[in-house]
Amino acid sequence: MKVIKLFSAVFLLTTFVSCGVRQYARFGSLTSISSRNIDDSKKYVLLKRDATEICYAESDPLNVVMDIILEKYKGEFLRNVKIYISSEKDQGGTNIKLVADVWGLSNPDHLKVGDMVLIKRIGFLEDNIIEAKIIGLKANTVYVEDKSGKKMEVKYDEVTKSKN
């Protein structure tokens, strides 16, 4: 009798656990993938490693999930792509999971020397927003000079292009 109760408990637990989690099977891997042309004259940098996105699509699910990732991280193409497809079918569509490295332009906001930018600096007592002028650009950082003449190097994600 104890064996039957134990078997029933294990069976019910396994059934509940397997119902709540969608299972994905590896479909394939790609070195690089893009839905647009890549310009060899531009410098691309790694924007996000192992970006993961899951989506459901009735048609062309690979393009749909790829476009979602590229828009989310403002990228141009994907590398080291791993594609997973759910074995469960939903209303004729496909659930797809994509894991990839997102590559894009090193200067996503199209900043140039002379542009005015805003920089948020977190201070001990208060936060400051500094307006500065771009005096130089590097692959991952930008050189700026504020109104007092102080020069500093900051990351692209720390600056916002000013309307001025």
N, C-alpha and C positions, 0 to 999 in steps of 0.2 A: 504494500500500500504506500509506503514511504517513497519507493522508487517511482511510482506513478505520479504522486504529487510533485516530486522533484522534477520529473520529466515535463509535466504540465507547466510548472513554473518557468523552467528554462525555455520551453517552446513559446509561451506567452511573452516573455521578456524579449526574446529574439524577434518575434513578430512586431512588437511595439517599436523597438529600436530601428528595425529595417524600414518601417513605414514612414518614419519622420525624416530620414536622411536620403537625399537624392544621390544616387550613385552615378559617377561619370567614368567612362572607359576612355583610355588614351586612344585617340584617333590617328595622331601623327605629329611630326615635328618638322619645322621649316627653319632654315637658316635666316631668311629675311622675307618679309612680305609687305606689300604696299598696295594701296588702291589708287595711287597717283604716281606721276613720274618723279624721279629723284634727280635733282640738279647736282651734277658732279662738281660744279664750280663753287658750291657753297660748303661751309664747314658745319657738320652735324656733330652733336654731342649727345651723350646718354642723359636723358631726362628722368627716367624712372626705371629701376631694375625690378623685374618680376611683377609687373603690373598685372593684376588679375581682374577679370570681368566675366560675369555670367549673364546670359540673356536668353530669351525665348524669341524665336522668329519663325514665321510661317514660310518665308521664302528667303533664300540667300543668307542663312544665319552667320556664316563666316564673315561676310562683308559688314553685316550689321554690328557684330561684336567688335570687329576691328575698328570701325568708324567711331564707336562709343569710346574705346580706349584712346584713340588718337585725339579726339576732341577733348576728352577729360584732361589729358596731360599736354595738350597743344603740341603734339608730335607730328612727324612727317611719315615715319615708317616704323616697322617693328622688326626686331631681331630676336634670335633664340626663342622662336615661337613654339609653344606646346598647345595642341588642340585636344580638348576632351569633349565627348558627346555623351549625353545622358541616354541610357538604354530605355528609359521611360518615355513614351510618346504622349504628348499633350495636344489634343484637338488638331492633329495633323501637322503640327509644327515641330521644331527641334529645339531642345535646350542645349546650349553650347557654352563651354567654359574655355577661355583663352588666357594663357599665362605667357607674357612676353616682356622683353626690354624695349622701352619706348625711346626712339631717337628723334631729335628735332633740331631746329636751328639754334645756334648758341645765343642768339639775340632774339628771343621770341617776341618782344614788343617793338622790334625794328627801331631801336634807339640809335641815335647817331651823335657824334660830337657836336656840341652846341645846344642840344636839347635840354630843357629844364625838367628836373625830376623832383619828386618828393620822397624823403627818406624818413621812416619812423624809427626813432632812437628811444630805447627804453632806458630810463634813468632811475636813479635811486629814489628820488622823491616824486618825480613826475615823468610822463612820457612827452617827448618833443617830436614835432614834425619839422624837418629841416628842408628848405628849398635849396637846391644846388644845381649847378650847371655841369654837364658831362664834358670832361676834358680828355678822356681816353677810354677805349674799350678793349677788353680781353675776352677770352673764350667763356669764362664763367663769372667774371667780375667786371665792374665798371669803375673808372676813376672819376671822382666828382670834386668840385670846388664850391664851398658854400659862400654866402655873401661876405663873410668876414675874411675870406681868403684861405681858410683851412681846407687842405686837400685830404681826401680819404679814398680808400678802396672798399667797395661794398659789393655784395652778391646781387645778381639780377633780380632775385625774388624779394629783395629788400627795397627796391626802388619802384616807383610808379610814375609814369610819364605825366607831366603837368600839362594843363591846357594852354599855358602861356607859351 
